Amino acid sequence: VLCDPAEAPRAGDIVLVRLPSNEHFLRVFRPRTAYIFDAVALNANYQALSSQDDGAVVVAVMVEHRRYRRSG
């Protein structure tokens, strides 16, 4: 996964978010206002994170995803 910290997130982007506890998560960016957003998990079994309630901060936006597979 390649993430760019200089990229501004847009609705639907996969973002790397950091919580105040220094935990990092990949989530889908869902803006609520210009300054408040939710970061929704791709897997419904995990809770969404919020900039307002959880103190989540966008660290970077995913710009590329590569999947390597071993042959044989």
PQR file of N, CA, C, O and H, with PARSE charges and radii, in Angstrom:
ATOM      1  N   VAL A   1       0.857  -1.172   0.000 -0.4000 1.5000
ATOM      2  CA  VAL A   1       0.000   0.000   0.000 -0.0000 2.0000
ATOM      3  C   VAL A   1       0.898   1.228   0.000  0.5500 1.7000
ATOM      4  O   VAL A   1       1.790   1.345   0.840 -0.5500 1.4000
ATOM      5  N   LEU A   2       0.671   2.137  -0.928 -0.4000 1.5000
ATOM      6  CA  LEU A   2       1.427   3.383  -0.976 -0.0000 2.0000
ATOM      7  C   LEU A   2       0.502   4.532  -0.611  0.5500 1.7000
ATOM      8  O   LEU A   2      -0.569   4.690  -1.198 -0.5500 1.4000
ATOM      9  H   LEU A   2      -0.053   2.042  -1.611  0.4000 1.0000
ATOM     10  N   CYS A   3       0.921   5.332   0.363 -0.4000 1.5000
ATOM     11  CA  CYS A   3       0.111   6.459   0.823 -0.0000 2.0000
ATOM     12  C   CYS A   3       0.909   7.749   0.664  0.5500 1.7000
ATOM     13  O   CYS A   3       2.127   7.764   0.844 -0.5500 1.4000
ATOM     14  H   CYS A   3       1.791   5.204   0.840  0.4000 1.0000
ATOM     15  N   ASP A   4       0.215   8.826   0.328 -0.4000 1.5000
ATOM     16  CA  ASP A   4       0.851  10.132   0.130 -0.0000 2.0000
ATOM     17  C   ASP A   4       0.346  11.093   1.201  0.5500 1.7000
ATOM     18  O   ASP A   4      -0.845  11.405   1.230 -0.5500 1.4000
ATOM     19  H   ASP A   4      -0.775   8.814   0.183  0.4000 1.0000
ATOM     20  N   PRO A   5       1.233  11.573   2.087 -0.5600 1.5000
ATOM     21  CA  PRO A   5       0.803  12.497   3.138  0.2800 2.0000
ATOM     22  C   PRO A   5       0.467  13.897   2.611  0.5500 1.7000
ATOM     23  O   PRO A   5      -0.178  14.677   3.312 -0.5500 1.4000
ATOM     24  N   ALA A   6       0.891  14.221   1.394 -0.4000 1.5000
ATOM     25  CA  ALA A   6       0.624  15.544   0.825 -0.0000 2.0000
ATOM     26  C   ALA A   6      -0.712  15.603   0.085  0.5500 1.7000
ATOM     27  O   ALA A   6      -1.175  16.687  -0.269 -0.5500 1.4000
ATOM     28  H   ALA A   6       1.414  13.587   0.825  0.4000 1.0000
ATOM     29  N   GLU A   7      -1.325  14.465  -0.148 -0.4000 1.5000
ATOM     30  CA  GLU A   7      -2.583  14.397  -0.889 -0.0000 2.0000
ATOM     31  C   GLU A   7      -3.755  14.780   0.019  0.5500 1.7000
ATOM     32  O   GLU A   7      -3.831  14.322   1.160 -0.5500 1.4000
ATOM     33  H   GLU A   7      -0.949  13.584   0.139  0.4000 1.0000
ATOM     34  N   ALA A   8      -4.657  15.607  -0.476 -0.4000 1.5000
ATOM     35  CA  ALA A   8      -5.856  15.991   0.281 -0.0000 2.0000
ATOM     36  C   ALA A   8      -6.935  14.922   0.068  0.5500 1.7000
ATOM     37  O   ALA A   8      -7.200  14.537  -1.071 -0.5500 1.4000
ATOM     38  H   ALA A   8      -4.596  15.978  -1.402  0.4000 1.0000
ATOM     39  N   PRO A   9      -7.556  14.442   1.141 -0.5600 1.5000
ATOM     40  CA  PRO A   9      -8.573  13.393   0.988  0.2800 2.0000
ATOM     41  C   PRO A   9      -9.867  13.928   0.392  0.5500 1.7000
ATOM     42  O   PRO A   9     -10.278  15.059   0.648 -0.5500 1.4000
ATOM     43  N   ARG A  10     -10.499  13.068  -0.418 -0.4000 1.5000
ATOM     44  CA  ARG A  10     -11.819  13.369  -0.987 -0.0000 2.0000
ATOM     45  C   ARG A  10     -12.762  12.242  -0.594  0.5500 1.7000
ATOM     46  O   ARG A  10     -12.317  11.151  -0.241 -0.5500 1.4000
ATOM     47  H   ARG A  10     -10.165  12.148  -0.626  0.4000 1.0000
ATOM     48  N   ALA A  11     -14.039  12.498  -0.654 -0.4000 1.5000
ATOM     49  CA  ALA A  11     -15.043  11.495  -0.283 -0.0000 2.0000
ATOM     50  C   ALA A  11     -14.798  10.202  -1.044  0.5500 1.7000
ATOM     51  O   ALA A  11     -14.656  10.206  -2.267 -0.5500 1.4000
ATOM     52  H   ALA A  11     -14.401  13.385  -0.942  0.4000 1.0000
ATOM     53  N   GLY A  12     -14.751   9.094  -0.306 -0.4000 1.5000
ATOM     54  CA  GLY A  12     -14.561   7.785  -0.913 -0.0000 2.0000
ATOM     55  C   GLY A  12     -13.113   7.327  -0.984  0.5500 1.7000
ATOM     56  O   GLY A  12     -12.862   6.160  -1.282 -0.5500 1.4000
ATOM     57  H   GLY A  12     -14.867   9.091   0.687  0.4000 1.0000
ATOM     58  N   ASP A  13     -12.149   8.206  -0.719 -0.4000 1.5000
ATOM     59  CA  ASP A  13     -10.740   7.826  -0.729 -0.0000 2.0000
ATOM     60  C   ASP A  13     -10.434   6.905   0.446  0.5500 1.7000
ATOM     61  O   ASP A  13     -11.053   7.005   1.505 -0.5500 1.4000
ATOM     62  H   ASP A  13     -12.353   9.155  -0.477  0.4000 1.0000
ATOM     63  N   ILE A  14      -9.475   6.010   0.246 -0.4000 1.5000
ATOM     64  CA  ILE A  14      -8.949   5.207   1.345 -0.0000 2.0000
ATOM     65  C   ILE A  14      -7.869   6.060   2.014  0.5500 1.7000
ATOM     66  O   ILE A  14      -6.950   6.540   1.350 -0.5500 1.4000
ATOM     67  H   ILE A  14      -8.973   5.929  -0.615  0.4000 1.0000
ATOM     68  N   VAL A  15      -7.986   6.243   3.324 -0.4000 1.5000
ATOM     69  CA  VAL A  15      -7.044   7.098   4.049 -0.0000 2.0000
ATOM     70  C   VAL A  15      -6.417   6.332   5.210  0.5500 1.7000
ATOM     71  O   VAL A  15      -7.002   5.394   5.752 -0.5500 1.4000
ATOM     72  H   VAL A  15      -8.733   5.853   3.863  0.4000 1.0000
ATOM     73  N   LEU A  16      -5.229   6.755   5.568 -0.4000 1.5000
ATOM     74  CA  LEU A  16      -4.563   6.262   6.768 -0.0000 2.0000
ATOM     75  C   LEU A  16      -4.874   7.260   7.865  0.5500 1.7000
ATOM     76  O   LEU A  16      -4.503   8.430   7.768 -0.5500 1.4000
ATOM     77  H   LEU A  16      -4.754   7.517   5.127  0.4000 1.0000
ATOM     78  N   VAL A  17      -5.550   6.808   8.908 -0.4000 1.5000
ATOM     79  CA  VAL A  17      -5.907   7.698  10.015 -0.0000 2.0000
ATOM     80  C   VAL A  17      -5.144   7.292  11.275  0.5500 1.7000
ATOM     81  O   VAL A  17      -4.825   6.120  11.476 -0.5500 1.4000
ATOM     82  H   VAL A  17      -5.851   5.858   8.988  0.4000 1.0000
ATOM     83  N   ARG A  18      -4.863   8.274  12.107 -0.4000 1.5000
ATOM     84  CA  ARG A  18      -4.175   8.043  13.372 -0.0000 2.0000
ATOM     85  C   ARG A  18      -5.079   8.517  14.509  0.5500 1.7000
ATOM     86  O   ARG A  18      -5.693   9.581  14.438 -0.5500 1.4000
ATOM     87  H   ARG A  18      -5.123   9.226  11.944  0.4000 1.0000
ATOM     88  N   LEU A  19      -5.142   7.709  15.544 -0.4000 1.5000
ATOM     89  CA  LEU A  19      -5.885   8.081  16.748 -0.0000 2.0000
ATOM     90  C   LEU A  19      -4.914   8.687  17.752  0.5500 1.7000
ATOM     91  O   LEU A  19      -3.703   8.523  17.606 -0.5500 1.4000
ATOM     92  H   LEU A  19      -4.644   6.844  15.602  0.4000 1.0000
ATOM     93  N   PRO A  20      -5.415   9.380  18.760 -0.5600 1.5000
ATOM     94  CA  PRO A  20      -4.535   9.946  19.795  0.2800 2.0000
ATOM     95  C   PRO A  20      -3.666   8.892  20.498  0.5500 1.7000
ATOM     96  O   PRO A  20      -2.623   9.233  21.055 -0.5500 1.4000
ATOM     97  N   SER A  21      -4.076   7.639  20.479 -0.4000 1.5000
ATOM     98  CA  SER A  21      -3.302   6.547  21.088 -0.0000 2.0000
ATOM     99  C   SER A  21      -2.163   6.070  20.185  0.5500 1.7000
ATOM    100  O   SER A  21      -1.461   5.115  20.518 -0.5500 1.4000
ATOM    101  H   SER A  21      -4.924   7.362  20.027  0.4000 1.0000
ATOM    102  N   ASN A  22      -1.982   6.738  19.039 -0.4000 1.5000
ATOM    103  CA  ASN A  22      -0.974   6.399  18.022 -0.0000 2.0000
ATOM    104  C   ASN A  22      -1.263   5.103  17.280  0.5500 1.7000
ATOM    105  O   ASN A  22      -0.360   4.543  16.658 -0.5500 1.4000
ATOM    106  H   ASN A  22      -2.552   7.514  18.769  0.4000 1.0000
ATOM    107  N   GLU A  23      -2.488   4.617  17.329 -0.4000 1.5000
ATOM    108  CA  GLU A  23      -2.897   3.485  16.502 -0.0000 2.0000
ATOM    109  C   GLU A  23      -3.224   4.035  15.110  0.5500 1.7000
ATOM    110  O   GLU A  23      -3.733   5.148  14.984 -0.5500 1.4000
ATOM    111  H   GLU A  23      -3.221   5.072  17.835  0.4000 1.0000
ATOM    112  N   HIS A  24      -2.930   3.253  14.071 -0.4000 1.5000
ATOM    113  CA  HIS A  24      -3.193   3.656  12.697 -0.0000 2.0000
ATOM    114  C   HIS A  24      -4.146   2.659  12.044  0.5500 1.7000
ATOM    115  O   HIS A  24      -4.076   1.456  12.297 -0.5500 1.4000
ATOM    116  H   HIS A  24      -2.516   2.349  14.173  0.4000 1.0000
ATOM    117  N   PHE A  25      -5.040   3.180  11.201 -0.4000 1.5000
ATOM    118  CA  PHE A  25      -6.028   2.351  10.520 -0.0000 2.0000
ATOM    119  C   PHE A  25      -6.211   2.833   9.088  0.5500 1.7000
ATOM    120  O   PHE A  25      -6.092   4.027   8.812 -0.5500 1.4000
ATOM    121  H   PHE A  25      -5.097   4.157  10.996  0.4000 1.0000
ATOM    122  N   LEU A  26      -6.499   1.907   8.175 -0.4000 1.5000
ATOM    123  CA  LEU A  26      -6.923   2.278   6.823 -0.0000 2.0000
ATOM    124  C   LEU A  26      -8.439   2.268   6.807  0.5500 1.7000
ATOM    125  O   LEU A  26      -9.067   1.282   7.192 -0.5500 1.4000
ATOM    126  H   LEU A  26      -6.596   0.937   8.399  0.4000 1.0000
ATOM    127  N   ARG A  27      -9.019   3.362   6.364 -0.4000 1.5000
ATOM    128  CA  ARG A  27     -10.473   3.513   6.348 -0.0000 2.0000
ATOM    129  C   ARG A  27     -10.914   4.302   5.111  0.5500 1.7000
ATOM    130  O   ARG A  27     -10.093   4.907   4.422 -0.5500 1.4000
ATOM    131  H   ARG A  27      -8.509   4.164   6.052  0.4000 1.0000
ATOM    132  N   VAL A  28     -12.214   4.285   4.844 -0.4000 1.5000
ATOM    133  CA  VAL A  28     -12.800   5.070   3.754 -0.0000 2.0000
ATOM    134  C   VAL A  28     -13.198   6.426   4.318  0.5500 1.7000
ATOM    135  O   VAL A  28     -13.892   6.510   5.331 -0.5500 1.4000
ATOM    136  H   VAL A  28     -12.881   3.793   5.404  0.4000 1.0000
ATOM    137  N   PHE A  29     -12.755   7.481   3.656 -0.4000 1.5000
ATOM    138  CA  PHE A  29     -13.004   8.861   4.099 -0.0000 2.0000
ATOM    139  C   PHE A  29     -14.420   9.286   3.730  0.5500 1.7000
ATOM    140  O   PHE A  29     -14.804   9.230   2.561 -0.5500 1.4000
ATOM    141  H   PHE A  29     -12.191   7.414   2.833  0.4000 1.0000
ATOM    142  N   ARG A  30     -15.195   9.711   4.727 -0.4000 1.5000
ATOM    143  CA  ARG A  30     -16.567  10.199   4.530 -0.0000 2.0000
ATOM    144  C   ARG A  30     -16.702  11.555   5.235  0.5500 1.7000
ATOM    145  O   ARG A  30     -16.915  11.595   6.447 -0.5500 1.4000
ATOM    146  H   ARG A  30     -14.883   9.756   5.676  0.4000 1.0000
ATOM    147  N   PRO A  31     -16.582  12.664   4.499 -0.5600 1.5000
ATOM    148  CA  PRO A  31     -16.694  13.976   5.151  0.2800 2.0000
ATOM    149  C   PRO A  31     -18.124  14.261   5.591  0.5500 1.7000
ATOM    150  O   PRO A  31     -19.081  13.946   4.884 -0.5500 1.4000
ATOM    151  N   ARG A  32     -18.252  14.861   6.770 -0.4000 1.5000
ATOM    152  CA  ARG A  32     -19.568  15.320   7.250 -0.0000 2.0000
ATOM    153  C   ARG A  32     -19.695  16.818   7.075  0.5500 1.7000
ATOM    154  O   ARG A  32     -20.746  17.307   6.660 -0.5500 1.4000
ATOM    155  H   ARG A  32     -17.475  15.116   7.345  0.4000 1.0000
ATOM    156  N   THR A  33     -18.636  17.555   7.385 -0.4000 1.5000
ATOM    157  CA  THR A  33     -18.562  19.001   7.153 -0.0000 2.0000
ATOM    158  C   THR A  33     -17.163  19.278   6.604  0.5500 1.7000
ATOM    159  O   THR A  33     -16.415  18.348   6.304 -0.5500 1.4000
ATOM    160  H   THR A  33     -17.782  17.158   7.721  0.4000 1.0000
ATOM    161  N   ALA A  34     -16.817  20.541   6.475 -0.4000 1.5000
ATOM    162  CA  ALA A  34     -15.480  20.882   5.972 -0.0000 2.0000
ATOM    163  C   ALA A  34     -14.382  20.456   6.944  0.5500 1.7000
ATOM    164  O   ALA A  34     -13.238  20.273   6.529 -0.5500 1.4000
ATOM    165  H   ALA A  34     -17.425  21.297   6.718  0.4000 1.0000
ATOM    166  N   TYR A  35     -14.705  20.294   8.229 -0.4000 1.5000
ATOM    167  CA  TYR A  35     -13.692  19.988   9.232 -0.0000 2.0000
ATOM    168  C   TYR A  35     -13.919  18.682   9.997  0.5500 1.7000
ATOM    169  O   TYR A  35     -13.044  18.247  10.746 -0.5500 1.4000
ATOM    170  H   TYR A  35     -15.634  20.443   8.567  0.4000 1.0000
ATOM    171  N   ILE A  36     -15.060  18.065   9.819 -0.4000 1.5000
ATOM    172  CA  ILE A  36     -15.405  16.839  10.548 -0.0000 2.0000
ATOM    173  C   ILE A  36     -15.628  15.714   9.543  0.5500 1.7000
ATOM    174  O   ILE A  36     -16.293  15.895   8.523 -0.5500 1.4000
ATOM    175  H   ILE A  36     -15.770  18.418   9.210  0.4000 1.0000
ATOM    176  N   PHE A  37     -15.061  14.554   9.849 -0.4000 1.5000
ATOM    177  CA  PHE A  37     -15.219  13.409   8.953 -0.0000 2.0000
ATOM    178  C   PHE A  37     -15.388  12.124   9.744  0.5500 1.7000
ATOM    179  O   PHE A  37     -15.064  12.047  10.930 -0.5500 1.4000
ATOM    180  H   PHE A  37     -14.521  14.407  10.678  0.4000 1.0000
ATOM    181  N   ASP A  38     -15.907  11.113   9.048 -0.4000 1.5000
ATOM    182  CA  ASP A  38     -15.938   9.747   9.557 -0.0000 2.0000
ATOM    183  C   ASP A  38     -14.971   8.938   8.708  0.5500 1.7000
ATOM    184  O   ASP A  38     -14.782   9.223   7.525 -0.5500 1.4000
ATOM    185  H   ASP A  38     -16.170  11.176   8.085  0.4000 1.0000
ATOM    186  N   ALA A  39     -14.370   7.948   9.305 -0.4000 1.5000
ATOM    187  CA  ALA A  39     -13.489   7.023   8.604 -0.0000 2.0000
ATOM    188  C   ALA A  39     -14.115   5.642   8.765  0.5500 1.7000
ATOM    189  O   ALA A  39     -14.041   5.038   9.836 -0.5500 1.4000
ATOM    190  H   ALA A  39     -14.523   7.716  10.266  0.4000 1.0000
ATOM    191  N   VAL A  40     -14.725   5.153   7.705 -0.4000 1.5000
ATOM    192  CA  VAL A  40     -15.541   3.944   7.743 -0.0000 2.0000
ATOM    193  C   VAL A  40     -14.704   2.736   7.330  0.5500 1.7000
ATOM    194  O   VAL A  40     -13.973   2.787   6.341 -0.5500 1.4000
ATOM    195  H   VAL A  40     -14.785   5.644   6.835  0.4000 1.0000
ATOM    196  N   ALA A  41     -14.817   1.657   8.091 -0.4000 1.5000
ATOM    197  CA  ALA A  41     -14.091   0.421   7.783 -0.0000 2.0000
ATOM    198  C   ALA A  41     -14.710  -0.264   6.570  0.5500 1.7000
ATOM    199  O   ALA A  41     -15.924  -0.212   6.371 -0.5500 1.4000
ATOM    200  H   ALA A  41     -15.411   1.616   8.895  0.4000 1.0000
ATOM    201  N   LEU A  42     -13.874  -0.904   5.762 -0.4000 1.5000
ATOM    202  CA  LEU A  42     -14.379  -1.676   4.622 -0.0000 2.0000
ATOM    203  C   LEU A  42     -15.139  -2.906   5.098  0.5500 1.7000
ATOM    204  O   LEU A  42     -16.101  -3.332   4.459 -0.5500 1.4000
ATOM    205  H   LEU A  42     -12.888  -0.947   5.923  0.4000 1.0000
ATOM    206  N   ASN A  43     -14.714  -3.473   6.210 -0.4000 1.5000
ATOM    207  CA  ASN A  43     -15.356  -4.632   6.809 -0.0000 2.0000
ATOM    208  C   ASN A  43     -16.374  -4.130   7.836  0.5500 1.7000
ATOM    209  O   ASN A  43     -16.003  -3.442   8.787 -0.5500 1.4000
ATOM    210  H   ASN A  43     -13.932  -3.127   6.729  0.4000 1.0000
ATOM    211  N   ALA A  44     -17.625  -4.461   7.655 -0.4000 1.5000
ATOM    212  CA  ALA A  44     -18.706  -3.983   8.527 -0.0000 2.0000
ATOM    213  C   ALA A  44     -18.573  -4.465   9.973  0.5500 1.7000
ATOM    214  O   ALA A  44     -19.268  -3.955  10.851 -0.5500 1.4000
ATOM    215  H   ALA A  44     -17.926  -5.020   6.882  0.4000 1.0000
ATOM    216  N   ASN A  45     -17.694  -5.438  10.237 -0.4000 1.5000
ATOM    217  CA  ASN A  45     -17.497  -5.929  11.602 -0.0000 2.0000
ATOM    218  C   ASN A  45     -16.670  -4.976  12.454  0.5500 1.7000
ATOM    219  O   ASN A  45     -16.570  -5.165  13.666 -0.5500 1.4000
ATOM    220  H   ASN A  45     -17.130  -5.852   9.523  0.4000 1.0000
ATOM    221  N   TYR A  46     -16.081  -3.960  11.844 -0.4000 1.5000
ATOM    222  CA  TYR A  46     -15.269  -2.979  12.564 -0.0000 2.0000
ATOM    223  C   TYR A  46     -15.978  -1.639  12.603  0.5500 1.7000
ATOM    224  O   TYR A  46     -16.678  -1.276  11.657 -0.5500 1.4000
ATOM    225  H   TYR A  46     -16.163  -3.807  10.859  0.4000 1.0000
ATOM    226  N   GLN A  47     -15.806  -0.916  13.669 -0.4000 1.5000
ATOM    227  CA  GLN A  47     -16.510   0.355  13.838 -0.0000 2.0000
ATOM    228  C   GLN A  47     -15.873   1.470  13.037  0.5500 1.7000
ATOM    229  O   GLN A  47     -14.681   1.436  12.728 -0.5500 1.4000
ATOM    230  H   GLN A  47     -15.238  -1.210  14.437  0.4000 1.0000
ATOM    231  N   ALA A  48     -16.682   2.453  12.707 -0.4000 1.5000
ATOM    232  CA  ALA A  48     -16.184   3.660  12.047 -0.0000 2.0000
ATOM    233  C   ALA A  48     -15.471   4.522  13.087  0.5500 1.7000
ATOM    234  O   ALA A  48     -15.767   4.460  14.280 -0.5500 1.4000
ATOM    235  H   ALA A  48     -17.650   2.481  12.957  0.4000 1.0000
ATOM    236  N   LEU A  49     -14.541   5.313  12.611 -0.4000 1.5000
ATOM    237  CA  LEU A  49     -13.841   6.265  13.471 -0.0000 2.0000
ATOM    238  C   LEU A  49     -14.283   7.662  13.089  0.5500 1.7000
ATOM    239  O   LEU A  49     -14.661   7.895  11.941 -0.5500 1.4000
ATOM    240  H   LEU A  49     -14.300   5.363  11.641  0.4000 1.0000
ATOM    241  N   SER A  50     -14.245   8.590  14.021 -0.4000 1.5000
ATOM    242  CA  SER A  50     -14.702   9.947  13.777 -0.0000 2.0000
ATOM    243  C   SER A  50     -13.644  10.950  14.223  0.5500 1.7000
ATOM    244  O   SER A  50     -12.990  10.768  15.250 -0.5500 1.4000
ATOM    245  H   SER A  50     -13.938   8.401  14.954  0.4000 1.0000
ATOM    246  N   SER A  51     -13.490  12.000  13.444 -0.4000 1.5000
ATOM    247  CA  SER A  51     -12.566  13.058  13.849 -0.0000 2.0000
ATOM    248  C   SER A  51     -13.103  13.782  15.075  0.5500 1.7000
ATOM    249  O   SER A  51     -12.337  14.247  15.920 -0.5500 1.4000
ATOM    250  H   SER A  51     -14.022  12.148  12.610  0.4000 1.0000
ATOM    251  N   GLN A  52     -14.408  13.873  15.165 -0.4000 1.5000
ATOM    252  CA  GLN A  52     -15.032  14.597  16.277 -0.0000 2.0000
ATOM    253  C   GLN A  52     -15.059  13.759  17.559  0.5500 1.7000
ATOM    254  O   GLN A  52     -14.685  14.251  18.624 -0.5500 1.4000
ATOM    255  H   GLN A  52     -15.031  13.496  14.479  0.4000 1.0000
ATOM    256  N   ASP A  53     -15.490  12.518  17.468 -0.4000 1.5000
ATOM    257  CA  ASP A  53     -15.670  11.687  18.661 -0.0000 2.0000
ATOM    258  C   ASP A  53     -14.406  10.938  19.083  0.5500 1.7000
ATOM    259  O   ASP A  53     -14.154  10.770  20.276 -0.5500 1.4000
ATOM    260  H   ASP A  53     -15.794  12.118  16.604  0.4000 1.0000
ATOM    261  N   ASP A  54     -13.617  10.491  18.116 -0.4000 1.5000
ATOM    262  CA  ASP A  54     -12.454   9.659  18.406 -0.0000 2.0000
ATOM    263  C   ASP A  54     -11.132  10.407  18.281  0.5500 1.7000
ATOM    264  O   ASP A  54     -10.086   9.874  18.653 -0.5500 1.4000
ATOM    265  H   ASP A  54     -13.822  10.627  17.146  0.4000 1.0000
ATOM    266  N   GLY A  55     -11.161  11.623  17.767 -0.4000 1.5000
ATOM    267  CA  GLY A  55      -9.931  12.391  17.581 -0.0000 2.0000
ATOM    268  C   GLY A  55      -9.083  11.898  16.422  0.5500 1.7000
ATOM    269  O   GLY A  55      -7.875  12.132  16.391 -0.5500 1.4000
ATOM    270  H   GLY A  55     -12.010  12.056  17.465  0.4000 1.0000
ATOM    271  N   ALA A  56      -9.713  11.210  15.461 -0.4000 1.5000
ATOM    272  CA  ALA A  56      -8.990  10.679  14.305 -0.0000 2.0000
ATOM    273  C   ALA A  56      -8.452  11.819  13.444  0.5500 1.7000
ATOM    274  O   ALA A  56      -9.104  12.847  13.262 -0.5500 1.4000
ATOM    275  H   ALA A  56     -10.694  11.020  15.486  0.4000 1.0000
ATOM    276  N   VAL A  57      -7.246  11.609  12.920 -0.4000 1.5000
ATOM    277  CA  VAL A  57      -6.586  12.582  12.053 -0.0000 2.0000
ATOM    278  C   VAL A  57      -6.125  11.853  10.800  0.5500 1.7000
ATOM    279  O   VAL A  57      -5.540  10.775  10.894 -0.5500 1.4000
ATOM    280  H   VAL A  57      -6.716  10.774  13.068  0.4000 1.0000
ATOM    281  N   VAL A  58      -6.381  12.429   9.626 -0.4000 1.5000
ATOM    282  CA  VAL A  58      -5.903  11.829   8.382 -0.0000 2.0000
ATOM    283  C   VAL A  58      -4.403  12.078   8.273  0.5500 1.7000
ATOM    284  O   VAL A  58      -3.952  13.223   8.305 -0.5500 1.4000
ATOM    285  H   VAL A  58      -6.856  13.306   9.550  0.4000 1.0000
ATOM    286  N   VAL A  59      -3.640  11.004   8.144 -0.4000 1.5000
ATOM    287  CA  VAL A  59      -2.186  11.077   8.028 -0.0000 2.0000
ATOM    288  C   VAL A  59      -1.766  11.084   6.559  0.5500 1.7000
ATOM    289  O   VAL A  59      -0.830  11.786   6.176 -0.5500 1.4000
ATOM    290  H   VAL A  59      -4.007  10.074   8.117  0.4000 1.0000
ATOM    291  N   ALA A  60      -2.474  10.289   5.733 -0.4000 1.5000
ATOM    292  CA  ALA A  60      -2.118  10.167   4.318 -0.0000 2.0000
ATOM    293  C   ALA A  60      -3.291   9.566   3.551  0.5500 1.7000
ATOM    294  O   ALA A  60      -4.206   8.981   4.130 -0.5500 1.4000
ATOM    295  H   ALA A  60      -3.235   9.719   6.044  0.4000 1.0000
ATOM    296  N   VAL A  61      -3.233   9.728   2.237 -0.4000 1.5000
ATOM    297  CA  VAL A  61      -4.248   9.172   1.341 -0.0000 2.0000
ATOM    298  C   VAL A  61      -3.597   8.055   0.530  0.5500 1.7000
ATOM    299  O   VAL A  61      -2.494   8.221   0.009 -0.5500 1.4000
ATOM    300  H   VAL A  61      -2.489  10.203   1.767  0.4000 1.0000
ATOM    301  N   MET A  62      -4.284   6.920   0.425 -0.4000 1.5000
ATOM    302  CA  MET A  62      -3.755   5.819  -0.370 -0.0000 2.0000
ATOM    303  C   MET A  62      -3.764   6.204  -1.844  0.5500 1.7000
ATOM    304  O   MET A  62      -4.790   6.622  -2.379 -0.5500 1.4000
ATOM    305  H   MET A  62      -5.180   6.785   0.848  0.4000 1.0000
ATOM    306  N   VAL A  63      -2.617   6.059  -2.493 -0.4000 1.5000
ATOM    307  CA  VAL A  63      -2.517   6.407  -3.909 -0.0000 2.0000
ATOM    308  C   VAL A  63      -2.284   5.184  -4.786  0.5500 1.7000
ATOM    309  O   VAL A  63      -2.474   5.239  -6.001 -0.5500 1.4000
ATOM    310  H   VAL A  63      -1.783   5.719  -2.058  0.4000 1.0000
ATOM    311  N   GLU A  64      -1.872   4.077  -4.165 -0.4000 1.5000
ATOM    312  CA  GLU A  64      -1.635   2.873  -4.948 -0.0000 2.0000
ATOM    313  C   GLU A  64      -1.701   1.657  -4.046  0.5500 1.7000
ATOM    314  O   GLU A  64      -1.308   1.697  -2.880 -0.5500 1.4000
ATOM    315  H   GLU A  64      -1.718   4.033  -3.178  0.4000 1.0000
ATOM    316  N   HIS A  65      -2.209   0.571  -4.619 -0.4000 1.5000
ATOM    317  CA  HIS A  65      -2.270  -0.700  -3.904 -0.0000 2.0000
ATOM    318  C   HIS A  65      -1.746  -1.775  -4.839  0.5500 1.7000
ATOM    319  O   HIS A  65      -2.241  -1.933  -5.955 -0.5500 1.4000
ATOM    320  H   HIS A  65      -2.528   0.539  -5.566  0.4000 1.0000
ATOM    321  N   ARG A  66      -0.760  -2.501  -4.388 -0.4000 1.5000
ATOM    322  CA  ARG A  66      -0.194  -3.577  -5.195 -0.0000 2.0000
ATOM    323  C   ARG A  66      -0.424  -4.894  -4.485  0.5500 1.7000
ATOM    324  O   ARG A  66      -0.352  -4.991  -3.260 -0.5500 1.4000
ATOM    325  H   ARG A  66      -0.358  -2.373  -3.482  0.4000 1.0000
ATOM    326  N   ARG A  67      -0.700  -5.889  -5.283 -0.4000 1.5000
ATOM    327  CA  ARG A  67      -0.883  -7.228  -4.711 -0.0000 2.0000
ATOM    328  C   ARG A  67       0.142  -8.153  -5.339  0.5500 1.7000
ATOM    329  O   ARG A  67       0.093  -8.429  -6.538 -0.5500 1.4000
ATOM    330  H   ARG A  67      -0.758  -5.810  -6.278  0.4000 1.0000
ATOM    331  N   TYR A  68       1.056  -8.621  -4.534 -0.4000 1.5000
ATOM    332  CA  TYR A  68       2.080  -9.543  -5.003 -0.0000 2.0000
ATOM    333  C   TYR A  68       1.647 -10.963  -4.718  0.5500 1.7000
ATOM    334  O   TYR A  68       1.148 -11.274  -3.636 -0.5500 1.4000
ATOM    335  H   TYR A  68       1.095  -8.397  -3.560  0.4000 1.0000
ATOM    336  N   ARG A  69       1.841 -11.807  -5.690 -0.4000 1.5000
ATOM    337  CA  ARG A  69       1.494 -13.212  -5.503 -0.0000 2.0000
ATOM    338  C   ARG A  69       2.704 -14.067  -5.818  0.5500 1.7000
ATOM    339  O   ARG A  69       3.458 -13.797  -6.753 -0.5500 1.4000
ATOM    340  H   ARG A  69       2.246 -11.554  -6.569  0.4000 1.0000
ATOM    341  N   ARG A  70       2.865 -15.086  -5.031 -0.4000 1.5000
ATOM    342  CA  ARG A  70       3.958 -16.024  -5.285 -0.0000 2.0000
ATOM    343  C   ARG A  70       3.516 -17.013  -6.358  0.5500 1.7000
ATOM    344  O   ARG A  70       2.370 -17.462  -6.364 -0.5500 1.4000
ATOM    345  H   ARG A  70       2.252 -15.306  -4.272  0.4000 1.0000
ATOM    346  N   SER A  71       4.413 -17.341  -7.248 -0.4000 1.5000
ATOM    347  CA  SER A  71       4.080 -18.331  -8.270 -0.0000 2.0000
ATOM    348  C   SER A  71       4.414 -19.718  -7.743  0.5500 1.7000
ATOM    349  O   SER A  71       5.411 -19.924  -7.051 -0.5500 1.4000
ATOM    350  H   SER A  71       5.344 -16.976  -7.243  0.4000 1.0000
ATOM    351  N   GLY A  72       3.562 -20.644  -8.086 -0.4000 1.5000
ATOM    352  CA  GLY A  72       3.821 -22.046  -7.737 -0.0000 2.0000
ATOM    353  C   GLY A  72       3.360 -22.405  -6.445  0.5500 1.7000
ATOM    354  O   GLY A  72       3.516 -23.554  -6.032 -0.5500 1.4000
ATOM    355  H   GLY A  72       2.752 -20.477  -8.648  0.4000 1.0000
TER
END
